[in-house]
Each structure stands twice: as C-alpha cells, then as structure tokens.
Amino acid sequence: MNPKTTILKHPLGIEVSTPLLIPSYSSKGFAMHDGKSELCNTMLFAKEFIYETQLLSAYDIYYGHMLDVMELNPTQLTVIDSGGYETSNIFDLSETRKYDRSKKEWNINLFNDVIDSWTELYPAIVVSYDAVELKIPIEKQVENAKEFFKSKTQFLSDFLIKPIDVESTFIDIDEVIKHTKSFESFNIIGVTEKELGDSYFARMKNIFLLRKILDENNIKSPIHVFGSLDPLSVILYFIMGAEVFDGLSWLKYDYYNCCASYINNSNIMKSIENVYLTDNEIRMRTIKDNIYQLESLKNILLNFSQNKDYSIFDKFVGNGFGKMIDEIVQNTIKKL
C-alpha cells in the first residue's frame, strides 16, 4: 500500500494537489458534424461543473474538432495530450469496440505547432510525443522527451512511458526500473492503463513497483495513469501509488455504486421517476452527477491517504465495500 499526494507547482504560478481526477475529451469514438465533435455541446454544458483540470488532445486542437481555444473551459490546469490515442487503434479498457484510426496527417511538428501557439491564459501540462507504433528503448524515449521539453519551460512535463518490444503491447517494468533515475527531470511520469498489463493484478503490481523505485531514487513526480478514470480503478491504482487519472468513461457511463454502468439503466435504478426523462436529459444529468462523484472521490482519497482507514470507501457503495478493497490490495501485495 503506497498512497501519496503531491502539490504540483506550475511555472505560471498555479498550484494543484493530487490526486487529480481529470475529465478527458477526444474526438475518437464520438460522432462528428461538419468537422466538429458532438462533444462540443457537452464541453459547453460541463463548464459549469469542471473547474480544476481537463484533458484535450493536441490532434483535436490542431484540426478544430473541439471548441476553439478561447471558448474552452478556463480550468486551473489543462492537460494537452500528444494525439497518439486519436491516431491509433489503441482503445481504453472501458471501450466496447475499436474504432478505425484517423487518416489525417499527424506528427511531432504539428504537435509542436499546437504547443507553440498555446495561450498562457490556460496553464497546461504537456504530454511527451507518442509515436504510437514506433517501439524504441526506454533510454531513447527519455532522450526524445528531454529534447522535446527543453524549450517548453512554461509547461509542466508529463513523460509517457511506452512499450519497447514490437511483440508486446505492454510496458516492460524491468526495463522501466533500470532507467528510473533518468526520469528525474520530468514533473509527472505517465503510463496508459491498457499498456500496464493484462489484469488488475498486473497493473496494480506495476504501479506499486514503479512508485517504489521512484521513491528509492528520491523522485517525487506523481504517476499518471491514462485512460483510467472510473472510480473503482482510481481507488485501486491510487492505493498502489498512482496520483493522476484521466479518461473518457465519464462521458459514456454512469458512475453508479462505484462502477461505470450503462447510463439509461443505472438512472432508472436511482429513481423510477427518471423513466420520464429523455435520453439527452439523462445524459446531461449523468455528466453532472459524474463530476460530483469525482469530486467526492478525491476528498475520500485524500482522507484515506491520511488515515489509511478502508471504511471511508463504504460511503460510495455501503458497508463492506471498504473491506473488499482492503482484501484486493492485501492479496495483491502478498503476491508481489
């Protein structure tokens, strides 16, 4: 068990404390109308509820798929992802199907164009460029990321670790551990949930081992797990040592009883009166409720990090949920 909290100090003077539970936006998997994602309306609606962080793709910014920059929600911090997710066949674990990759041009030069034109009105965290299918050694990934961030001192840096073996879709935790000392210049260390392992145990183990070796090297940078915003995953990964989480599940599911559930069904389970709501009304209500759930979860995680009392998690589902989380964590640690 290794839960941590960190104060991230941005070069532009903003400070935020982890855990960060970051609502993400992406054109991938959502309908497009005249070059704009259907999420534009959702982004306008969510401005009222999201104030701390949000994640956007540089790819979507470049091609104008989302709101124009000056229309964006002025959250305390905006995470600018490198566009690897949108231009690949990679998908989050919460997806029910894969989507064909975009055919539009995308490369590091276009990514740099987005970053170079970004306004300082929106303090940002920038993710290192993800070459997607280019499998290169960890030391080369670090070298490329350091070169990329050299001229971007007005941002916080988020180094995304990628698999190195062409035959594997997962990171090699042993290779990562060997090169951990070289991560010290990055503000945040990122991994995608999909590439952490093929089971909850593998993912929890790898987060625990990465946090452990970072601590041994006196590297305080928090771990960011991309694509893992559903409440149950957040709880388990936080306890093992991760502090930053993002994902699209808040747009697609209802965070009901700590699970990501089918929106229409779970809303009827909450109240039979919801049967009279239109599908769009249910969706908007769910988005609002999900943001509230994430804010509540952050407070619960902060409480847990101080007291290590698993019963705090009973507030989400009911008596016994905290004990279940405790058993999962203890069984994982025993098998490390």
Helices and strands as residue ranges (DSSP letters): E 7-9, E 15-17, E 20-23, E 32-33, E 36-37, H 39-46, E 53-57, H 58-62, G 69-71, E 77-81, H 108-116, E 124-127, H 138-149, E 156-160, H 173-178, G 180-183, E 188-192, H 193-196, H 200-216, E 223-226, H 231-240, E 242-247, H 249-252, E 254-256, E 259-261, H 263-270, G 272-276, H 279-307, G 310-313, H 314-317, H 321-334
